[in-house]
Amino acid sequence: MHEGGTGAMLMEGLILLGFALTFVLVFRRLGLGATLGYLVAGAVVGPQVLGLVGGAEEKVGFAELGIVFLLFIVGLELAPNRLWRMRKEIFGLGLAQVALCGLAVSAVIYVFTGFTLAASLAIGLPLGLSSTAQVLPMLQSVGRLKTPFGERAFAILLFQDLSLIPLITIVAALSRNPEIQEGPPGWQTALLAVVAIAGLIAAGRFVIRPLFRLIGVLGEREMFVVAALFTIVGAAALMEWIGLSTALGAFIAGVMLASSPYRHELEADVEPFRSILLGLFFLSIGMMLDLSAIAERPLFVAGMALALIATKAAVITAIGMIMKMSWQRALALGLLLSQGGEFGFVLFAQAQDGLLIAPEAASLFGAVVTISMATTPFLMMATRRIRAEANKDGGEREGPSAEGASAVVVGYGRFGQTVTQMLVAAGIKVTIVDRDVEMIDIAQQFGAKVYFGEGTRIDLLRQAGAGEAKAILFCTDKDQVDPELVSAVREHFSDAAIFVRAFDRRGVVRLSGTPADFVVREVFESAIVMGRNALERLGESLEAIDEAEHAYRERDCERMERQIDTGDLRTAHDRIFVQRD
């Protein structure tokens, strides 16, 4: 039985991965985005079409970890001071969106469906929430999460997570089921949530950070992955226990580690899990799509999806313009957040348990949410020209915000410190990465912010901002940078100039022919400086010192060129200055 169960699980995994790979590649090629590809793949492979894979509800429960991991990564990018700076957007813009969109959609449902007021609220308020799992990856993929536009969208999504407890309380208060009405009061749940958040903050400062430092000292890199997963799952489990959003718990854990030296290492380690689980989440949503309910009432589902999108887009656009956004930007924000969200499925189920809506209604509005999510890529494609025109008119620019560093320095030893200080002295913003924990702690005492991580990993470089950087400088000791790494960095970050510190002339020869823009021997210039000072002390004239330096540089350059051509360090040894007897 066990072998049979394992075989069935492997076969289901193979089918899901195969269909996901095929549809996502096709939809990406068509410019429609990965999310829509996952949704269609899930619908095709699910019980409504081919019936190759079942158990969508169980898979959704597991795949929701993808949303949890996503919010953890977002939290890592928002240090507490930046989050505090966004407080007006979160509690002003976010509150306005949740309240006004929820009430407006509820009014549309009440007027056009004949549902009771309680049922309309139980459906409309959840539909006022948008899809964090869809919107944030879209913003990340185009590098706009850190722009003012992206921050406004994120502020709304974060408040939506915070609003889950009040919405659950409202649905419970509207419930006709006596068992649900006898649950704990909302204020008690809210107080418990505050205590849990305070506990997470304390644990992040006094437990999690020292744990990561210990792992860094021991050099057990794979334990970073284990500790990161433990942190995320632990924070999510705590929030689920008190009935709050699991994603909110992971987000708080991420924020607590955003200013730590281990941020980029954690981002790089968690990102693969986030991508896989988020894809599985959308596959499961597609599998749950009730095509029979749509077939029975296609006009109702299509009409409600259209009404949902139009109502939310109109309300959010109006809010954005009140917040002094240009109408183009406000419209783009409205369309980006016009879909229903994953929390809708949770709240529809609660409304059904509370005897507020029938199971058929829950299925119909679940289909409305899924269809609205599928329309988002098309809506963003349709507004691309409008957003481009806004940029020409001086609106917010595409790409990363000014907070991104212009240079990434890998290695903060004696060499990297000098390079970094020269860049900073010129006003260049720098992100520094090193894996020496003790050095990181010492640097912090002098006010330098150094992130922990293996800077020769492409994924970590990407997390550190290499994709937007103008220069990547490898200042590591020994010869940690090989030709393959330089070629990979050039392939992935083609806009950045690559600078490499070589240990000796052997390193320079090894890196010849690579796409590195500049390679320097670490002691070459300092040795020349000492030689010049020694000649001065020995009484040589400035003219003689300059001639000696020029002669040495000329011979050394000739020798290096010939060694590179032959690959043999013994080549041109006759060009070495040696003392004759």
C-alpha positions, -999 to 999 in steps of 0.1 A, spaced: 0 0 0 28 24 9 46 17 -24 14 22 -43 7 55 -25 42 67 -32 39 57 -68 6 75 -72 20 106 -55 50 106 -79 28 102 -109 6 131 -98 37 152 -92 50 143 -127 17 152 -144 14 185 -125 49 195 -133 46 185 -169 14 205 -175 26 235 -155 59 236 -174 41 234 -208 14 259 -201 36 284 -183 62 284 -211 34 289 -237 17 317 -218 51 334 -210 58 332 -247 25 349 -255 32 376 -229 3 366 -206 23 358 -175 30 326 -155 -1 330 -132 -26 325 -160 -5 296 -173 -7 279 -139 -45 285 -136 -52 271 -171 -30 241 -165 -48 233 -132 -82 236 -149 -71 212 -177 -55 186 -155 -82 188 -128 -114 168 -124 -135 191 -145 -116 184 -178 -91 156 -180 -94 143 -145 -57 133 -143 -52 147 -108 -75 151 -78 -75 164 -43 -73 201 -51 -85 212 -16 -57 193 1 -31 207 -23 -43 243 -18 -38 238 19 -2 228 14 5 252 -15 -6 282 6 29 280 21 39 297 -12 20 328 -1 36 325 33 71 323 18 63 352 -6 54 375 23 85 365 42 107 376 12 87 408 9 92 414 46 130 409 42 129 439 18 111 462 42 133 472 72 112 485 102 121 522 94 109 518 58 77 501 70 72 530 95 76 555 67 48 536 48 23 537 78 1 564 61 -2 543 30 -9 511 49 -35 524 73 -49 552 51 -49 539 16 -52 503 27 -82 510 50 -99 531 24 -95 503 -2 -108 474 20 -137 493 34 -149 511 2 -143 482 -22 -160 457 1 -190 479 7 -193 488 -30 -191 452 -42 -216 442 -15 -240 468 -28 -237 455 -63 -244 420 -52 -274 431 -31 -289 451 -59 -284 427 -88 -287 392 -72 -316 394 -47 -294 380 -19 -301 392 16 -281 420 31 -262 396 54 -253 373 25 -243 402 3 -219 414 29 -206 379 35 -197 377 -2 -189 413 -10 -165 421 18 -142 391 9 -144 401 -28 -130 435 -18 -97 418 -11 -72 413 -39 -47 385 -47 -14 390 -29 -1 358 -45 -7 372 -79 1 409 -76 34 408 -57 51 384 -81 39 406 -110 55 436 -94 87 417 -86 91 403 -121 91 438 -136 113 453 -108 86 477 -96 80 464 -60 103 491 -46 89 520 -67 63 544 -52 37 527 -73 47 493 -60 48 505 -24 12 518 -27 0 484 -41 19 466 -13 5 488 14 -30 479 3 -22 442 2 -6 443 36 -36 460 51 -58 433 35 -39 407 54 -44 427 86 -81 430 79 -86 392 79 -95 390 116 -121 418 114 -137 402 83 -138 368 100 -154 385 130 -180 403 108 -189 370 90 -192 352 123 -215 380 137 -237 377 106 -238 339 109 -271 321 115 -253 291 129 -255 291 167 -222 271 171 -202 298 153 -219 327 172 -207 311 204 -170 315 194 -146 339 212 -154 376 208 -135 396 182 -117 419 207 -103 388 224 -89 375 192 -75 410 183 -57 412 217 -42 378 213 -30 388 178 -12 419 193 5 396 219 15 372 192 30 399 170 50 413 200 62 378 207 74 374 171 93 407 173 110 396 206 118 362 192 133 377 161 156 399 180 167 377 209 164 342 194 164 341 156 192 366 149 217 349 174 207 315 158 217 327 123 249 342 137 258 308 153 251 290 120 273 315 101 302 311 126 300 273 122 299 275 84 270 251 81 253 267 50 227 240 46 215 248 81 206 283 69 179 267 48 166 246 78 166 276 101 149 298 75 121 272 70 118 268 108 114 306 112 88 310 85 67 279 94 69 287 131 57 323 126 29 311 102 18 284 126 15 308 155 -7 331 135 -29 302 123 -33 291 159 -49 325 168 -69 326 136 -49 353 119 -33 353 84 -4 329 82 12 352 56 11 381 81 32 360 106 58 353 80 59 389 69 66 401 104 94 375 107 108 388 75 107 425 87 125 415 119 153 401 98 153 428 71 181 448 88 202 418 97 234 408 78 217 376 68 190 391 47 203 383 12 214 348 21 179 341 35 163 355 4 183 333 -19 176 302 1 139 307 4 132 319 -32 132 284 -48 106 271 -23 85 302 -28 84 298 -66 75 261 -65 48 264 -39 33 295 -54 30 277 -87 14 248 -70 -11 272 -53 -23 285 -86 -24 250 -101 -47 240 -72 -69 271 -77 -73 261 -114 -82 226 -104 -109 238 -80 -126 259 -107 -161 246 -109 -167 245 -147 -201 229 -143 -213 258 -122 -200 282 -148 -217 261 -176 -250 262 -158 -250 300 -153 -223 314 -176 -238 349 -179 -241 353 -142 -205 343 -136 -192 365 -164 -214 394 -154 -203 392 -117 -167 389 -127 -170 420 -149 -189 439 -122 -163 430 -96 -134 442 -118 -152 474 -129 -163 483 -93 -130 477 -77 -111 494 -105 -133 524 -103 -132 527 -65 -94 522 -63 -88 547 -92 -109 573 -73 -90 567 -41 -57 570 -59 -66 603 -75 -77 616 -40 -42 605 -29 -28 629 -56 -18 602 -80 -21 609 -117 -52 594 -133 -30 571 -154 -13 557 -123 -45 555 -103 -61 536 -131 -32 512 -134 -33 506 -96 -71 500 -98 -67 474 -126 -38 457 -109 -59 452 -77 -92 446 -94 -93 408 -91 -106 388 -62 -82 372 -38 -73 339 -23 -88 349 11 -121 349 -6 -121 311 -7 -116 310 31 -143 335 39 -168 319 14 -163 286 33 -169 304 66 -201 321 52 -213 287 40 -207 272 75 -226 301 90 -256 293 68 -254 326 51 -249 313 15 -256 279 -2 -228 257 -14 -238 265 -50 -233 302 -43 -198 296 -28 -189 276 -60 -202 304 -83 -183 332 -65 -152 310 -62 -154 308 -100 -158 346 -102 -126 350 -81 -107 327 -104 -119 343 -136 -111 378 -122 -76 366 -114 -72 353 -150 -81 387 -164 -53 407 -146 -25 400 -171 -48 410 -200 -58 442 -181 -21 451 -175 -12 445 -211 -41 467 -222 -29 496 -200 8 493 -209 6 522 -233 -12 544 -208 15 537 -182 42 544 -208 26 578 -215 25 586 -178 63 580 -177 69 604 -206 49 630 -187 72 628 -157 53 602 -138 69 575 -117 96 557 -136 98 521 -144 124 499 -127 139 500 -93 136 531 -71 165 553 -60 170 531 -30 188 505 -51 226 504 -49 247 513 -79 275 489 -70 277 455 -53 309 448 -35 317 411 -27 343 407 1 349 433 28 384 425 39 413 450 38 410 453 0 372 455 -2 371 481 26 394 505 6 374 500 -26 341 506 -8 353 537 10 364 552 -23 330 545 -38 311 559 -8 334 590 -8 322 597 -43 286 594 -33 280 559 -48 255 537 -30 269 503 -23 256 469 -11 284 449 6 283 411 9 307 389 29 306 355 46 329 363 76 306 367 105 332 382 129 343 407 103 306 416 97 302 423 135 333 444 136 323 464 105 289 471 122 307 486 152 322 511 128 289 519 111 293 498 80 264 476 69 276 443 55 253 415 45 261 378 52 262 356 21 282 337 -5 287 365 -30 298 340 -57 263 326 -60 243 341 -89 210 338 -70 224 357 -40 239 384 -62 204 389 -78 189 392 -43 216 418 -34 205 440 -64 230 430 -90 203 431 -117 200 469 -112 237 476 -103 260 494 -126 291 476 -112 299 443 -95 332 443 -77 347 410 -65 372 419 -37 376 384 -23 409 370 -13 427 340 -27 413 331 -62 376 325 -54 365 341 -87 370 317 -116 364 323 -153 331 303 -152 318 327 -125 327 358 -145 310 344 -176 279 336 -156 278 370 -140 281 387 -174 253 365 -188 229 372 -159 238 409 -153 248 422 -187 245 459 -178 270 458 -149 307 463 -153 327 435 -136 358 442 -115 379 413 -101 407 413 -75 432 386 -85 455 371 -59 486 371 -82 497 370 -118 485 334 -120 450 347 -113 453 374 -139 463 347 -165 433 325 -155 409 354 -159 423 365 -193 397 361 -220 368 364 -196 342 392 -199 356 409 -168 361 447 -174 390 451 -151 413 427 -132 440 438 -108 466 420 -88 460 427 -51 495 438 -41 508 452 -74 502 489 -68 510 489 -31 543 472 -39 552 498 -64 544 525 -39 567 509 -13 594 506 -40 592 543 -49 594 553 -12 624 530 -7 642 546 -37 635 580 -24 650 572 10 681 557 -8 687 591 -23 675 586 -59 661 615 -78 625 618 -87 634 615 -124 653 582 -117 624 569 -96 599 576 -124 622 559 -150 626 528 -128 588 526 -123 582 531 -160 607 504 -170 593 479 -145 557 485 -156 566 482 -193 585 449 -188 558 435 -165 531 443 -190 550 428 -219 556 396 -198 520 394 -187 507 397 -223 531 369 -235 521 347 -205 484 351 -214 491 342 -250 510 310 -241 493 302 -208 528 294 -194 541 315 -164 577 307 -174 573 326 -206 593 358 -210 613 352 -178 641 371 -194 620 403 -189 623 400 -151 648 424 -135 673 402 -116 705 413 -99 736 400 -117 768 390 -99 
